[in-house]
């Protein structure tokens, strides 16, 4: 029975798909969530130009010092502020937003003081009524409300009940008189899981069906109605939230005054004309602040948050977060492709690819943001890092195992540098075949060696031969060449393969001169010791040759073949002892850098037509 065989390509594709699916799912479930939010805040939150339409009236330390402890103010103080702001048509604001929750009635008696001496009226009568009357008189006040959210039991419409997450457990609005005389908006702040405010709830629906807009939306809508403009609302997610593009950092609102400045008359009334005036706590003691995506280090007061949201609503430009389902699918596709990008790559190549993909993704995020779309910045770079580390670890282990196998198979009958190249190219390099490559080929042969071998004992002859061949080997390796083979008392080397190198012809020439110089020193030693000497004959040619694994599947050699190799061999065979013959092609490649002597076509090479010029390499310039 034949077993089903799965091709390597399908196995690799399956591994890529599984890796991509695991990574995409992990990020969808929140991996690197906090870091991604922080990176997104840095890239996407940059101050927008402020409109100058909003003024903050701060209930700050200055106001507390001049008016008295805030807990003793009474609501008549804010009524006095509203009256002061609306004292004439030339100073009347378009909107006065009270970022303070006034729920429940507090009046206990009649006749409260107003103005700068209102501290003396702490908790006295009339505050509720006076605040409601002021709001109703000018019709430009927005009051605050708040809801408590949690799990609630609600009818499912089929006579049964169901649990609903984030349902309204309770709602606290302004006391009745103020609710009837002012617009109302909620001041609920919903932080993300990392404790940062990035989103704003545009509105919510009460259990009785009533719709409650946000405080910022109520203020912006009142301002737009007064100006005769149409307010463009943002698209919200399934929970009614939208992304806040902040206009300023904490403490960065230049249009700010203290409530005390208005009550004392120090503020110019005309400064507030047709503007949105927001009144709210502005001191740490009030504990009305939170950290925002604009600045994770400094908390932003609630009234500043409201100002930022109103600025965004008036501007009408809303960046939208691309749904996570779409981004998860995109991350899967990118991770699948990156898997193949890193598979069997060198560290330098993989690193460059990782930087390119990560940098490209950040550029895409920035470009998308300029078009109003928000993407997860770190999803792709973090996935790239995971795949980079995973693939490199796999590549490292695989290469070590492959290296052991290849060394065991080939190190017994090929040169070490050829083994290294086979390891560098991987298993594919073990196949038969070659490629046409421009190389410089050098042949060297020991002249007079046969005569010497007849006069000396075999052990001495082998020792002398090894010294000459060691000299050849060192010269080739020192100049970055590939020592192809030893052929008795001759050797073949080439430059430009298996790895391309700079200036291969010059390196071959330097190796030849190094051999000739080393041979002279060795000749003197042999003459002194044995009374005999030998020398090198060397030939160099450059041109195209087929380089690769040549032979049979069970016995192959990494070598070069072709007319270029044959020509270099014939140059060497005709070169006298101590002489380096080169072709005109070599001389032209090194023109101006070597000293040569032309022999013309006086030396005939087998297989070459008349006019093949041979030159003697005499040295470098």
N, C-alpha and C positions, 0 to 999 in steps of 0.2 A: 504493500500500500504506500503510495507516494505521499509524503508530507508536504503541506503547503509551504512554499518557500517565499519569504518576504524579501523584496529587493532592498539593498542598503539605502537607496534613495527614499523609499517609503519609511524605513525605520528612522532616518534622520528627520524627515518631515514630521513624523509622529512625535519625536522627541521635542522638536521645536514647538509644535502645537501644545503639547502638555506643559512645557515650560512657560509659554505665553499665557495659557489659561490660568495656571497657578499664580503667576505674577499679577495678571489683571484682576483676578478675584481677590487677592490679598490687598491690593490697593483700593479696590471697591469697598472692602470691609473696614478700611480705615488705617492700613499700614502707612506710616509716615504722615498721618493726618495733621498732627500739630506742626511738624516741620513744613509741610506743604502749605498750610494756612499762613505761617509766618513768612515764607518766601513769596507767596502770592500778595500778602499785604505790602511787602517791600516793593514789588514790581508794579502793582496796580494802584496803590494809594499814594497819590501825589497831589498836593493842594491844587484845587481848581481856583480860578479867579473868583473872588467874592463879589456879589452884586452891589453891596452897599445899601441894600434895602432893609437890612435887619439890624436892630439895636438891642443889645443886652442890657437890661436893668438888673443889676446884681443886688441880691440880698447878701451883702458881704460883711466883713468885719467893720468896715467904716460905718455901715448902716446900723449895725448893732451898737456901736459906741455912741452914735448920735441919737438914735431913737430909743434904744433900750434892748434888753434881752428879747430875742425873737419869740420865745414862748409866751411873752407877756404883751405882744403887740396888739392882738385883736384884729379882726378882719377890717375894721374901719381904716387902718393904716393903708391897706391896699386900695380901699375905696378912695382915700385921699389922693393916692398916686394916680388912679384913673382920672379923677377930676382934674388934677394938675396937668396931666398929659392932654386932656380934651378941653382946656380952658378957653380955646378959641378955634375958629375954623382955620386960622393960619398956622395952627400947631397940631391939629388933630391927626393922630396916627391912623393908618388904614386898619391896623390890627393891633390889639393888645392881648398877648397870650400869657395866661397865668399858669406857669409850670409849677403849680402848687395844688395839692389835692384838698379842696374845701368840702368835706363831706360831713353831714350832721349839722344841726343848728346849735349855736353857742350863746345866743342873746339871753341876757338875764335881767336887764333893766333898760331904762330909757336914757338917752342923752349922753352920747360919748363924745369925747374931744377928738379933734382932727388936727392935721398938720404936724409940724415938727414936734409938738408937745404930746403927740399921740401916745408916747410911752406911759404917760400918766393915766391913759385910758385903758390900761391893760385889762383885758377880759371884761370891760364894761359893756353896757347895753348898746344895741343899735348896730353893731358891726355887721351882722348878717344882712340885715335889711339894707343898710347903706351900701354894702358891696353889691347886692343884687340890684338895687336902684341905679347905681352908677353904671353897671353893665347894661341894664335895660335902657338907660337914658341915651347912651351913645351908640349902642348897637355895633360895637367893634371889639367886643371882648370874647375870647375863647377860654373856657374853663377846662380843668383837667378831670379825668376819671381814670379808673384802673380796674382790671379784672384779675382774679386769681384762677390760674389754669391748673388742671390736673386730670386724673382719670375720673370719668363720670359715667353713670348709668343712664341711658337714654332710650326712648322707644325706637324700635326699628321700623315702624310703619306697618308691621304685620301682627300687631297685638302682643309682641314680645319685647324684650329689652336686650340691649347689648352694651358692652363696655366700650367707651370711646376715650382714646388717649388725647391729651391736650384739650379736653373739654373745659367749659367755663364752670368752675365750682361756685364762684361768687362774683358779684359786680358791685363796685362802689363808685357812684357818681357824685356830682356836686349836690349840695342840699337843694331842696325843691325850688326855692325862689331863685337861686343862682342858675339852676339848670333851665328854668323857664325864660330867663332874661339874657342868657349868653349861649353861644355855640359851645358844643362839648366835644372833646376828643380824648382818646385814651393816651396815657403816658407809659404804657407797658414797655419794658425793655427786655428782650430775649437774647441772652448771651449764647454764643456757640459753646461746644463741649470743652473748648480750651479756655473758657472764661473771657472771650473777646467779643465785643459787639461789632458784628459785620452786617447784620440784616435788620430790617425794620418791618413791623407788621402794619400793613396799610390800613386794615380795618378788621373787625370781627363781628359776628352775628350773635346777639343775645338769645337765650333760650326762648324768649317771647317773640323772636323774629326781628327785633329792632337791630338796626345796623349802627355800629359805633366806629366812626373814622378815627384815625390816629390824630393826636393833638397837632402834629406837624401838618397833616393833610387838611385839617379844619382851618388852620391858620393860613396855609397857602391858598386854599380855595376862597376864603374870605378876601384875601388880598387880590386874587385874580378877578373875582367878581367886582370889587371896587374899581379895578383898573379896566374892566371891560375885556379881559383876556380869557382865553380858554386854557384850562390847566390840562396838560398832557400827563396822564397817569402811567406809572411803570407797570410792566407785566409782573405778576407775582407767581410764586410756585404754588404747589397744591395746598400749602398751609397758609398762604396769604402773605408770604414774606418776599422782600426784594433786597438786592444788594445796595448798600449805602456807599456812594462815592463822596467821601468827605472833602470839604473845602478848606478846612483849617485844622491845625493841631491844637491840643489843649492849651488854653491861655492865649491863643493866637488871634482872637477876635478884637480888632482895633476899635470897632464900634461898640464900646462898652462904657457904662456909667454906673454909679451906685444909686440905689433907691434914695439914699439920703440927699443926693445932688438935686433930685427932682423935688422932693418935699421942702428943701431949704430954699429953692428958687435959684440955685447956682447954675442949673442947666438951662440953656437957651431953649424955650418951648418950640421955636421954629425948627429945631434940629430933628424933631420927631415927625414932622409933617409927612403924611402919606407913606410912612414906613411901618414895618412890623416890629413892635416892641415886645420883647420877651422878658418876663419878670420871673426870676427863679433863684434858688439858693446858689451861692457862689463862695463857699468856704468849706474846708474839710470837716468842720464840726457838724455840718448838716448831713454828712454821709450820703450825699446824692451825687455819686460819680461812679464811673466804670472805666475799664480799659477798652480801647477801641482798636480797630485795624489800622488806624492812622498812626498810633503811637502805643507800643506795648509797655513802655516804661513809665509814662505819665498818665494818670487818670484824667478823664474828661468829665466835667460837670454836666448834669442832666440838661441844663438849659443850653449848653453848648452843643450837645447832641441834637436837641430839637432844632437849633439854628442850622446845623449842618444838613439835617434832613430837609428842612424847608428850602434851603439854598438849592438842593438837588431837585426838589419838586418844581421850583420856579424855573430852573435851568432846563428841565425837561429832557436831559440826556442821561439815559440809564443803561449802564453796562449790564449785560445779562449773563448769568452763569450757564454754560452749556450743560445739559442734563448729564448726570453721572453715568447713566446707561450708555449714552453715546460716547462719552470719554473712555469708558471701560472697553467698549468695542474697538475704539481707535488704539488704545494701549495694547490690546491683544495683537492687532495687525502690526504695530510698530515692533513689539517684542518678538513676534514671529520672524520678521525680516531681520532684526538685529541679531538673532540667534545665528543665522547664516553668515552675517557680517563678521561675527567673532569666531566662528568655527574654524579651527585649524589656521589661525592667524598668528603671526609673530606679535610679541608684546608691543613693539613700537607701532605696528600697523593697527593693532586692536585699540591701543591707547588713542592714537590719532582719530580712529573711527568713533570711539566713545566720545571724545571731545567734540568732534564735528556734529554728531547726532544730538548731543546734549545742548550744545550751543545753538544748533539749528532749531531745536524745539523751543528754546527760550525766545529766539527771534520770532518764531511762529506765534508764540503766546503774546508777544508784544504787538505784533501785526494784528492779531485777532482782537486784542483789546482796543486798538485804534479804530476797529470796526464795530466796537460795542459788545464783544464776546469775551467771556472770562473762562480760561482753561486752567486746569491744575498744572502748575509750573513744575512741580517736582515728580509727578508721576512718571514721565518718560525718562528724565535723567536718573532717577532712583532705579527704575527698571533696567536702564542701561548699565548701571553700576553692578547690579545683581547678576545680570547676564555676563558682563565683563569678567567679574571675579569667578563665576561658575565655569564659564567656557575656558578661561585661562587655566584654572585648576585642572579641569578635564584634559585640556591640551597638554599640560605639563606631565600629568601622570601617563597619558597615552604616548607622549613622545619618549618618555623614559623607557617604557616597555618596548616601544618600537626600536629605540636605540640599542637596547640589549639584544633584540632579535637580529637586527641588521649587522651589528658588530660581530656577533657570533657567526653569522652566515658569510660575511664578506671580508673581514679583517685578515683572513689567512691568505688571501690571494690578490688583494688590491692595495694600493697605497693608502695611508691613513687619511690624506686630504680628500681622496675620492670617497672614502667611507663617510667623512664629515659632510660632504656635499650630498650624498645619498640620504643621510639623516636629516639634513636641512630641507631637502625637497620632499621627504616622506616616502610613503609606500609607492606612490606613483612612479618615482624614479627607478624602481626596481624592474620596471618593464623594459623589454627590448625596444630599441629605437633611438633616434637622435634628432638633432635640429641643426640647421645650417647656421653657422656662427662665424663671424670675422675673428680670426685668431692670429697671433704671432707664434710660429713654430721654431723650435731650436733643436738641432741634433748635435751631439758631441760624441767623438770617438777617440780612444787612446791610440796614438800613433807609436809604433815600435813596441807594442806590448807583446806581440807574438814572439819577437826575437828575445826579449827579456825573459819570457816564460820558459824558453828553451834552455836558458843559461842558469836559472835559479831553481831552487827546490819548490815544490808545489805550495808548501805552507807559506813561504816568503812571497810567492807570486800572489796568492790569495790576499795576504795582508796588504801588499802594495795596491792591488786592484780595489780593495775596500776603501783605502785612503783616497784614491782618486774619485771613486764613485761617491764617497762622503762629501768630498769637495764639490762635486757637481750638485748633489742633493742640497747642500747648504746654500749654494749660490742661487738655485732655483727658488727655494723657500724664502730666502732673504729678500728676494725681489718679487715675491707674491705670485709665483708661477705654479703650475700644476705639473708635478713630475709624473709623466705618463707611465713610463716603463724603463727598465734596464734590459738591454739586448746584448748579452755577453759583456764586452768591454765598451759598449756604447750606451747612450741614454737618449730619451726623447722627452721634451717638456714643451708646454705651450702656455700662452697667456690669453685671457679673454674668455675662458671657460674653465670650469663649469660656472664660475661667477664672473660677471663682467667687471673689469677693472679699468681704472683710468690709465691712459698712455701705455697700453700693453707692449707696443713695439719698443719703446725706450726701456721698459723693464727687461725685455728679452736681451737687448743690447748690453745693458748693465750687467746682467747675469753672465753673458758670454765673456765680457772683459774681466769680470771677477774670477771666472774660471781660469782664464788665461793668466792672470796675475798670480793666482794661487798655484797654478801649475808650475810657474817659474820657481817659486820658493820650494815646492816639493821636488822639482828636478834637481836643484842644487844639493838638497839633502840626499837624494838617491845617488847622485854622482859621487858624492863624498863617501857614502857608505858602501855602494856596490860597484862603482865605476861605470855605471850605466844609467841612462835616463830615458824617459818617455815624455810625450807631450800630447796636447789636445789638437784635434782638428774640429772646427765648429762651423755650422751653417745655419743661417736664419732667413726665413721667408715669411711674408704676411699675406693673408688672403682668406677666402671663404673655405670652410671645411665642415664636414658633418661630425658633430660631437655628441657622444651619448654612449649608451650601453650596446656594445657590438658583440655578437656571438650567438650562443644557443641559450634557451631558458635555464639549463642546468650548468652552464659555464659561460659567463659573459665578462667582458672587459670594458671599463669606461675609457674610451680613447677617442682619437680624432682620425678621420680618414679623408682622402681626397687629394687633388693635385697639389694643393698648398703643402701638405705633409710630404708628398713625394719630392717636391722641389727642394724643400729644406733638407731632406735626407741626401739628395744628390749634391747639393752645395757642400754639405759636410764631407761626403765621400771624396770630393775633389780638393778639399782644403788641405794645404800642406801642414805639417806639424807646427803648432804655435800660431796658426792663422785663423781668422774669423772671416768667412765669406758671407756676404749678404747680397740680396737681390736689389735691383733698382727700385722696386716697390718699397723695400725697407729704407733705402737711402732717401727716397722722396718723403716718406713719412717722418724722417728725423732730420730733414734738411735744416742746416743752420745750427744743429746741436751735436753733430758728430764730425770727425775727420775721417775721410775715406780716400782710397786710391782705386781708380777704375781700371779693370782689366779688359774692359770692352767685352767682345765675344770671343776672346782668345781661348777661353776655357769652354769646352763644349760639354753640355749636360745632356745625358741620355733622355730622349723624349722631348727635347726643346728645340725649336726651330732656330735658324740662324738669326743673330741679332739679340739674343738673350744676354743682357749685360750683367756681369758679375763684378762686385766691388769688394775691396778688403777694408774691414773696419779697423781703423788704427787707434781710435780713442774718442773721448768726448771733448766737446768744446767748453 
